[in-house]
Amino acid sequence: MRRQPRQQRSLEAASRIEQATLALLQEQGFAALNTNAIAERAGVGIKSLYHLYPNKEAIICRLAMDWLGAVCEAQEAIREQALSWPQTLQMLDEALVALDERFVGYGALWQAMDLIPALHGVEQEHERGQIAFWSERLRHFGCRWPEPELITLVRYFYRTTDVAKQCTKGQGEPGVLMWQLHRRWCEQLIGAAIAEPDPSLVWRFLPGLASG
């Protein structure tokens, strides 16, 4: 980003540009995105857009940093307020809905981030932060698993939650039911990990793995 907008008019234009970018990402994907289409959707001149952002990648970078900041804010609220694992999941559900509304289906934004090399290090750092946060939460609620098994569990939880939320979004009643099924599975799986310190005993009683 070339400069931070300071005047109210520039702030409003930047907001329209960012929201237009999110909408077009959702509709067309990153490959079809271009600054002319963004400017037209935002209702600003192309010169005004370039005054604030040198290219579409810069807009994605700004959105990505705002999104990651919002994720961290939501997690701090969870850390401060959630008193149990079920309440943690409930607050996470609410945070995902709020993020989805603010960033118009953040799945498209996340996919675009994968295509911008400058953001790869940011993504990796974000995942490390996610693993650290959720590992600390499970330890807080009593999980005594060895560190390697705990990290594997947390990485699975982190990656599948985002994917399941985005895949079931907009799928009507079947999508709602699939999300609820995933949600209950996560609650039961991690609840078992909190209650049982031996990971092998948890794996043993998972359906389909008992004979493995």
C-alpha positions as CSV (number, residue, x, y, z in Angstrom):
1,M,0.0,0.0,0.0
2,R,1.5,3.3,-1.0
3,R,0.0,5.5,1.7
4,Q,-2.4,5.4,4.5
5,P,-5.5,7.4,3.6
6,R,-5.9,10.3,6.1
7,Q,-8.8,12.5,4.9
8,Q,-12.4,11.3,5.5
9,R,-13.1,11.1,1.8
10,S,-10.0,9.0,1.2
11,L,-11.0,6.7,4.1
12,E,-14.5,6.2,2.6
13,A,-13.0,5.6,-0.9
14,A,-10.6,3.0,0.5
15,S,-13.4,1.2,2.3
16,R,-15.5,1.1,-0.9
17,I,-12.5,-0.2,-2.8
18,E,-11.9,-3.0,-0.2
19,Q,-15.5,-4.0,-0.1
20,A,-15.7,-4.1,-3.9
21,T,-12.6,-6.2,-4.0
22,L,-14.1,-8.7,-1.5
23,A,-17.3,-8.9,-3.5
24,L,-15.5,-9.5,-6.8
25,L,-13.2,-12.1,-5.2
26,Q,-16.3,-14.0,-4.0
27,E,-17.9,-13.8,-7.4
28,Q,-15.0,-14.3,-9.8
29,G,-11.9,-15.3,-8.0
30,F,-8.4,-13.7,-7.9
31,A,-7.4,-14.5,-11.5
32,A,-10.3,-12.5,-13.0
33,L,-9.9,-9.6,-10.6
34,N,-8.6,-6.3,-12.0
35,T,-8.3,-2.8,-10.8
36,N,-10.7,-1.4,-13.5
37,A,-13.5,-3.7,-12.3
38,I,-12.8,-2.9,-8.7
39,A,-12.9,0.9,-9.3
40,E,-16.2,0.5,-11.3
41,R,-17.8,-1.6,-8.5
42,A,-16.6,0.8,-5.8
43,G,-17.8,3.8,-7.7
44,V,-14.4,5.6,-7.7
45,G,-12.1,6.7,-10.5
46,I,-9.2,4.5,-11.5
47,K,-6.8,7.4,-10.6
48,S,-8.3,7.6,-7.1
49,L,-7.8,3.8,-6.7
50,Y,-4.1,4.1,-7.8
51,H,-3.6,7.0,-5.5
52,L,-4.4,4.6,-2.6
53,Y,-3.2,1.2,-3.9
54,P,-0.6,0.5,-6.6
55,N,-2.3,-2.8,-7.7
56,K,-4.8,-5.4,-6.8
57,E,-2.3,-7.3,-4.7
58,A,-1.9,-4.3,-2.4
59,I,-5.6,-4.2,-1.8
60,I,-5.6,-8.0,-0.9
61,C,-2.6,-7.4,1.4
62,R,-4.5,-4.6,3.2
63,L,-7.6,-6.8,3.5
64,A,-5.5,-9.8,4.7
65,M,-3.9,-7.8,7.5
66,D,-7.3,-6.5,8.6
67,W,-8.7,-10.0,8.5
68,L,-5.8,-11.5,10.5
69,G,-6.2,-8.6,13.0
70,A,-9.9,-9.3,13.4
71,V,-9.1,-13.0,14.0
72,C,-6.7,-12.1,16.8
73,E,-9.2,-9.7,18.4
74,A,-11.9,-12.5,18.4
75,Q,-9.5,-14.9,19.9
76,E,-8.6,-12.6,22.7
77,A,-12.3,-12.2,23.5
78,I,-12.5,-16.0,23.6
79,R,-9.5,-16.3,25.9
80,E,-11.0,-13.7,28.3
81,Q,-14.6,-14.9,28.4
82,A,-14.9,-18.6,27.6
83,L,-15.0,-20.7,30.7
84,S,-15.3,-24.1,29.1
85,W,-14.5,-25.9,25.9
86,P,-18.2,-26.0,24.7
87,Q,-18.4,-22.2,25.4
88,T,-15.2,-21.7,23.5
89,L,-16.7,-23.5,20.5
90,Q,-19.8,-21.4,20.8
91,M,-17.9,-18.2,20.8
92,L,-15.8,-19.4,17.9
93,D,-19.0,-20.1,15.9
94,E,-20.1,-16.5,16.5
95,A,-16.7,-15.1,15.6
96,L,-16.7,-17.1,12.3
97,V,-20.1,-15.7,11.4
98,A,-19.0,-12.1,12.2
99,L,-15.8,-12.5,10.1
100,D,-17.8,-14.0,7.2
101,E,-20.1,-11.0,7.2
102,R,-17.4,-8.4,7.5
103,F,-15.1,-10.0,4.9
104,V,-17.8,-11.4,2.5
105,G,-16.9,-15.0,2.7
106,Y,-13.3,-14.9,3.8
107,G,-12.6,-18.2,2.1
108,A,-12.1,-16.3,-1.2
109,L,-9.8,-13.9,0.5
110,W,-7.8,-16.7,2.0
111,Q,-7.4,-18.4,-1.4
112,A,-6.2,-15.1,-2.9
113,M,-3.6,-14.8,-0.2
114,D,-2.1,-18.1,-1.3
115,L,-1.5,-16.6,-4.8
116,I,0.5,-13.6,-3.5
117,P,4.1,-14.6,-2.6
118,A,4.5,-11.6,-0.3
119,L,1.8,-13.0,2.0
120,H,3.2,-16.6,2.3
121,G,5.3,-15.8,5.3
122,V,2.4,-14.0,6.9
123,E,0.2,-17.0,6.4
124,Q,2.8,-19.3,7.9
125,E,3.2,-17.0,10.9
126,H,-0.6,-16.9,11.3
127,E,-0.8,-20.7,11.4
128,R,1.9,-20.8,14.0
129,G,0.0,-18.3,16.1
130,Q,-3.2,-20.3,15.6
131,I,-1.5,-23.5,16.8
132,A,-0.1,-21.8,19.8
133,F,-3.4,-20.2,20.7
134,W,-5.5,-23.4,20.5
135,S,-2.8,-25.5,22.2
136,E,-2.8,-23.1,25.1
137,R,-6.6,-23.2,25.3
138,L,-6.6,-27.0,25.4
139,R,-3.9,-27.0,28.1
140,H,-6.0,-24.4,30.0
141,F,-9.0,-26.7,30.0
142,G,-6.9,-29.7,31.2
143,C,-5.5,-31.5,28.1
144,R,-2.4,-33.5,29.1
145,W,-1.5,-35.0,25.8
146,P,2.2,-35.0,24.8
147,E,3.2,-32.0,22.8
148,P,3.5,-33.8,19.4
149,E,0.1,-35.4,19.6
150,L,-1.4,-32.2,20.9
151,I,0.0,-30.1,18.0
152,T,-1.3,-32.7,15.5
153,L,-4.8,-32.5,17.0
154,V,-4.8,-28.7,17.1
155,R,-3.6,-28.4,13.5
156,Y,-6.4,-30.8,12.4
157,F,-9.0,-28.7,14.4
158,Y,-7.7,-25.4,13.0
159,R,-7.6,-26.4,9.4
160,T,-10.8,-28.4,9.2
161,T,-12.9,-25.8,11.0
162,D,-12.3,-23.1,8.4
163,V,-12.7,-25.5,5.5
164,A,-15.9,-27.0,6.9
165,K,-17.4,-23.5,7.6
166,Q,-16.7,-22.3,4.0
167,C,-17.7,-25.5,2.3
168,T,-21.1,-25.7,4.1
169,K,-21.9,-22.0,3.7
170,G,-24.7,-21.3,1.2
171,Q,-25.7,-25.0,0.9
172,G,-29.1,-24.5,2.6
173,E,-30.4,-26.9,5.2
174,P,-28.0,-29.8,4.3
175,G,-25.1,-27.4,4.7
176,V,-26.4,-26.3,8.1
177,L,-26.7,-29.9,9.2
178,M,-23.2,-30.8,8.0
179,W,-21.7,-27.8,9.9
180,Q,-23.6,-28.9,13.0
181,L,-22.2,-32.4,12.6
182,H,-18.7,-31.1,12.2
183,R,-19.2,-28.9,15.2
184,R,-20.4,-31.8,17.4
185,W,-17.5,-33.9,16.2
186,C,-15.0,-31.3,17.2
187,E,-16.6,-30.8,20.6
188,Q,-16.6,-34.6,21.3
189,L,-13.1,-35.2,19.9
190,I,-11.4,-32.5,21.9
191,G,-13.6,-33.1,24.9
192,A,-12.2,-36.7,24.9
193,A,-8.7,-35.3,24.5
194,I,-9.2,-33.1,27.6
195,A,-10.6,-36.0,29.6
196,E,-8.2,-38.7,28.6
197,P,-4.4,-38.1,28.9
198,D,-3.5,-41.1,26.7
199,P,-4.1,-40.3,23.0
200,S,-4.0,-44.0,22.0
201,L,-7.1,-44.6,24.2
202,V,-8.9,-41.8,22.4
203,W,-7.9,-43.2,19.0
204,R,-8.9,-46.7,20.0
205,F,-12.6,-45.8,20.5
206,L,-13.0,-43.7,17.4
207,P,-15.5,-45.3,15.0
208,G,-13.7,-47.2,12.2
209,L,-10.3,-47.2,14.0
210,A,-11.1,-49.7,16.7
211,S,-9.7,-52.6,14.7
212,G,-6.7,-50.6,13.4
